[in-house]
Amino acid sequence: MVEIADMARHQRAQTGSGAATAATALSEVAPSAWDDLASRTIEPNGYYLSPWARAVDAGARGRSHVDALCGFAPSRRLVALLPVVSAWRAFHLPLPVLVSAESYGTLHTPLLARDDAASAARALLDDAIAQDARAIVLRDVPLEGAAVGAIRGALARDGLTPVVLHCYARACLDATGDADTLLRDALGAKKLKELRRQRHRLGDTGALSFTVARTAGDVASALETFLTLEAGGWKGKRGTALVQHDGDAAFIRRATVELAARGQCEIAVLAAGLTPIAAGIILKHDERAFWFKLGADERFAKLSPGVQLAIELTRYFCADPSVAFVDSTAPADSPMINPIWRGRFAIGDLLIPLRAGDPVFLLILTALRARRQLDSVARGALRAIRRVKARIG
């Protein structure tokens, strides 16, 4: 288990051995220690809760069997945790870099104990150093969040500063406000009137209902509704719907039910009569909620079922005293949620140096920036190809 690996690390340090510490597999982290840390972390991350991340690690497509950076207090209590992969696995680059692992959610905030976050961050960095890493790449982290702040503080002690590789503004919801005021300010009277008209038209199919599954049994049932909706949309056509891959289907069925049993997963469903038209999976951690995915019936696309669900969820979150902040976990250019949730926070990729005066760090930074430029060109070419295909039918 992790404690044994960490004790061996300290033994090597005390004896002066220069040998690198073997990586700890994420599956080796004791669930009880992990859950204890998650209950007292300085910044929540629903995607690094143990039932979710362990289910991903068990077999999700391209995201399984990862390692973990772990930090411990002198009392041997786990105070820091970050799932990681090699730079080769993440970027196909042979660099001495550890990269935050994807847990099927665009949020990689490490778990750091709030009682001494700076020391927790230092312990996390020390584990990476013990594994001979020269840098860490944190992908999709809140750049002004408490966890990154603690890491910056730990680095400053050695005169080091992280480098932002990429950043963008992501939509979020301040759930402490009044929902009707938020919606009116965001959408305006004209758009809200149009959405009410669309809602009345949806009601022609059957009375609209908005329900939220919370218990493990109800979530298991609602999940199948979500999976059907997702597979029936554009993700199904591209072959990327969760249910189309055995490992992904197993992960989501296991993770949602286990988290629901803890009160940390809900599934919202909007239906017209007996016909589900939109569904969303929500994770919860402390006072934050995270909108994982949306599934919508494309037969009703002209009546905006996804937007209708987002409006219902806005009211739902604002009425829930346990939720203060909702992360859309959406891309920067999301056409659905951006006009509705006008809150924004900075999120991006951070390159963290581990050794002062390390000449290798500049080479790492150059390689990662070059790769990003090439990726940007490739994505632009792919978008152009898709536009041409769409024009020719």
GIHU-V796974 format. One line per field, one symbol per residue. phi: phi as a letter, one per 30 degrees, with the letter a starting at -180 (. if undefined). A space follows every 50 residues. Layout:
phi = ???
//
This chain:
phi = .eeddddddddddddidcdddddcdeddddeddddddddbddbdaddcdd ddddddddldeibchccbcbbbdediddbaabdbbdddddbhbdcdbcbe ddciadabdddbdddaddddddddddddddcidcabccchcddcdddddd dedddedcicbdcddaaaccdbbdddddddddddddcidddddddddddd dddddledbbbbdbdedddedddddeddddddcdddddicdeddbedddd dddddddddddcicbbbcbcbciccdcaabcbcbbhccbbddbbbbdddc edchdddddddddeddddccddccbbcdhcddcedddedccddbbdbacb ccdcbdiddddddddddddddddddddddddddddddddddcj
//
